[in-house]
Amino acid sequence: MQRLFHKYSQLMRVAWLILVEYRGETFFYMFGSFVTPLVTLAVWLAVSGEGTVGGYGQADFIRYFLAAMFVMRLTISWDVWELDAQIREGTFSSYLVRPFNPIHWRIAENLVYKLFYLVLMVLAWGISWIFLPVIRLELTGLQWGGAIISVVFAAAIRYLFGYCIGLLAFWTNRSVALFTLIDGIGYFLRGLIAPLALLPPFVRTIAEISPFYWMLGFPVDLLTRPWSEIDVVRGFMFQSVWLVLCLLMYAGLWRRGLKKYGAAGG
């Protein structure tokens, strides 16, 4: 554990230097990720007017989509693009000769970026909390703890799910296209277009069976809805099941992918 901690500290230090070096790109990437939730929020505010839609009023929509923006930033994963390029171009070989599994480098980079965004968003939310009562979340200490754990689970599920799709680059050069298709479907099922409670029953069923709702919608609901309306235990069970399934899928794809991989040069 001590050696692993030392490796992660070094990897995160390198990732931090890269983030600082490309701070302009980092800023625009972060800004771009806020567009979809804010546009969707504007649409729902226009639809709801002074009334409610499915029990959601304007204040509910504001809290929901701001929380969705917050959780999305902490759970987003971009490894599929990196893996696709590295495996296709052969540069992945340089990671294979290092004294640790390449996934550790990707995890360390993700941690640095997400911790950086977390600090910025907590500061922004804290300042807004003082002046905008509508965004204040009335949660107990236990509920805050449960919501934080659910965000960690959601980030792990989404990361592993995306990483597994990235590993398909061992067999195909269309892994990014496949991810784009799946992620497009996930926009609806994660709860980015509308809260799950506003979707038709059959769509809600699909969302709850799939991993998508547990990547974002469940933590957002824990933050913004009364817990009496949520089956919290069932939610954590689903998150745990999907996390285990993603781990097993990663292990299988990694072992078989290494046997398939071959590169010259790079």
N, C-alpha and C positions, 0 to 999 in steps of 0.2 A: 504493500500500500504506500509506503514511503517513497519507493522508486516511481510508482505510478503518479503520485502527487508531484514529485519533482519534474517528471516529464510533462505533465499537464501545465505546470507553472511556466515551463520554458515555451511550450507550444502556444499558450495563451499570451505570453509576452510578445512572441513573433506576430501573432494575429492582431494584437493591439497596435503594434508598429505599422502593420499594413493598413489597418483601419484609419489611423491618424494620417498616414501618407496620402490616402485616397479619401480624405474627409469630404471633398466636394461631391464625389460619386456617392458616398455614404449618405449625405444629406438628401440628395435628389431621390435616392432609392427609398429612404424613409418617408419622404414627402409623398412620393407616388403611391405608397402603400396605404396612405390615409384617404386617398381620393374615393375609392369604391364605397367604404362605409359612410362617408360624409354625403356623397351623392344619394345613396340609398336612404339615408336619414332624411334628406331634404324631400325625397319623393313621399315617404311615409308621413311626414309632417303635413305635406300638402293634401294627402289623401284623408288623414284623420281630421284636419281642420280643428274646430273647437270641440269635436266629439271624441269618440273612441272607435277603434277597430279591433274586434276580437278581445275587448277588455284592455287594450293598450291605448292610453292617451298620449298627448304630445310629450309630457314629462317621461313617461315609460319608454317611448321610442328614443328619446335623447339619451337616457341612461343605458338602454340596451345597445345602441349602435356605438356609443363612446366606449362602453365596456368591450364590445366586439372588436373595435379598433385596437384597444389596449391588448387584449388577449391574442389577436391575430399577429401583432408585432412580436409577441413573446413566443409564438408557436410556429411561425413561418419557417419554411425550409427551402433551400435553394441548391441542395447538393446534387440533384439530378442533372443539372446543367454542367456542373464541375466534373462529375463522374463520366458523363457522356463524352465530353471533350477529351478528358485524360485517357480514357480507355480507347477511344477511336483514334487518337493521335499517337498513342504509345507512350505518353509521358507518365502514365500510371506506373510504369516500371520503376521510376525513381522512388515512388512511395513504398513499393514492395520490398526494396532492399534496406529499408530503414528498420531499426530494431523494435518496432511496435506495429500493431495493426493500423492500416491507413485510416480506419474509422475514427481513431483517437484524434488525429489531426483535424478531421472535419468537426468532431464534437467540440474540441477546444475552440475552434474558430466560431462555431455557433454560440458557445457560451459567452465569448467576449462581445460579440455583436449584440446579443440579447441583454446582457448585463448593462451595456452602454445605453441601449434603448430604454431599458427599465428605469435607469436613473433619470433620464430625460423626461420620460412620461410620468414618473412619480412626482417629479418637481412641477411639471405642468399641471397635473391633476391636483396637487396640493394647493397651488396658487389659485386655480379655478374653484376649488372647494370653498375657499373663503368668500368669494364674490358671487358664486352661482349655486344657490341652494338646491337647484334642480338636479345637480349631478351627485349630491351627497348620498352615499350608500349606507343604509341603516342596518349594519350587520354586527352580530356579537363576535367576541373573540374566537369562539369555536367555529362560527361560520366563516370568518376570515381565514382561519387555518384550513378549513375544508376547501375553500375556494382556491387557495394557493396550491394545495396538494393537487387539486383537479387540473390546474394550469400546468403544473409540472408533468403530470401524466399525459395531458393533451400534447404538450411539446414533444415528449418522448415518442408518443404514437405517431405524430405527424412526421417527425424526423426519420424514424425507422421506416415508415411507409414510403416516404419519398426516396430514402436511400436504397430501398429494395428495388424500386422502379429504376433508379439510376444504375443498379447492378445489372439490369437487363441489357445494358450496353455491351455486356460480354457476348451476347447472342445477336443483337440487332442494333442498327444505327438509328432506330426510330424511337428510342426510349423517351426523348424529350417530347416528341409528338404524342406519345401515349400518355405521358404525364399531363400534358396540356389538356387533353381530352378528359382525363379523370378529374383533374383539378377544376375544370369547368363545371362538371357535374357536381363536384364537391361544394361549389359556391352556393348552390341551392340547398344541399343537404347539411352543410355546416351551420347554416343559420345566418349567412351574410346577406342574403337577399331579403329575408323576413324571419322573424322569430318562429321557431318550430311550431308553437301553438297556433299560428295563423295559417299553416299549411294544411292542405287536405289530409284526411286521415291516412290514406294509403301512402302518401309521401312521407308523413311522419313515421310510419312503420318502416319504410325503406331506410330513412335517415337513422333510426335507432338500431337497425340491424347492421348497417354499414359502419365503418369506423369514423365517418366524416363528422357526425354530430358530436362525437366524443372528443374530436380534435379542437372544437371551438364552442359550439352551442351549449354544451353542458356546463363548462366553467362560466360562461356568460350568464346563463340562467341562475347559477348559484350566486352570482354577484348581484343580480338585478331583480330576481323574483322571490316572493315569500317561500321559504323552504317547506312550508306546509303543503305547497302545490307541487313539490318535486319529490320523486322517489330517489332520495339521495343514495341510499345503500345500493339500490339497483344500478344507479349511475356509476358508482365506483366499481361495482362488479364488472360492468361492461367495459369500463376503461382498463381494468386489470386484465380481462380476457383478451382484449385487442392488443394490449402491450405484449403479452406473452406470445400471441400469434405472430406479431410483427418480429419479435426476437427469433422465433423459430424459422420464419420465412427468411430473415436475414442470414441466419446460420446456414440454411440449405443453399441459398443462392450464392453465398460467398464461397462455400466449399466447391460447388460445381462450377462456378464461374472461373475460379483460379485454374481449374483443369482445362478450361476452354480458352483462356487468355493466351495470346502470343503477340509479341511486338518486336520489331527490329528498329534500331536507332532510337529516336526520342531523346 
